[in-house]
Amino acid sequence: MNLSPSEQEIMVIDRSTLFADGYFQGFAPADEINYEQIILDNYFYKNRDEVETKSEFKQPIAYCIIVNKRTNDIFAYQRSVKKGDYNEKRLRGKWSWGIGGHIDKIDVQNGNPIEASMLREIEEEVDISDFDDPEILGYINDDATEVGQVHFGLLFLIKTDSTKVTLKGSEAAWGGFMPFEKVEEISEEGDKAIKP
């Protein structure tokens, strides 16, 4: 589904509702507070253009890390720096080791809209032959960045026997499995990191 941000209705939750039982910055394990259930009990939809700069709303993002079961390598990719390839200018050239995106209104038709959106994003973004059921690891909140102030990540783990996972389309400059140590190295280098 390729709607423009001005046409797209996405899941949001009031920041005050989301953090009523506890605020955190960074990562929170799934077994502390069930933010997923808080979202499922209180979400509504807003036009994406309307909320991209309004930090009183959080946009939940179901975000999954894909790990090879045999090698424990992590699927990672670097977003393209070209405007025509990747439209979100705040994220151009940035590295990611997860697949995810906004939760659209259509996702509610498939049961749990958070998990449905994640499975839809996997289908849209990567070629992967098989994988186990997603397992929630925890939550990501980063109010230190412009992008993070309006998003809230639900982090899932997906294990696969696939040795090759490839990105669809031209949004990435590079993508593939890499050892955890390399992911850590890229994390420390930040925006200076180049593809392996």
Buried (B, 14 or more C-beta within 10 A) or exposed (E): EEEEBEEBBBBBBBBEBBBEEEEBEEEBEBEEBBBBEBBBEEBEBBBBEBBBEBEEBBBBBBBBBBBBEEEEBBBBBBBBEEEEBBEEEEBBBBBBBBBBBBBBEBBBEEEBBBBBBBBBBBEEBBEBEEBEEBEBBBBBBBBEEEEBBBBBBBBBBBBBEBEEBBBEEEBBBBBBBBBEEBBEEBEEEEEEBEBE
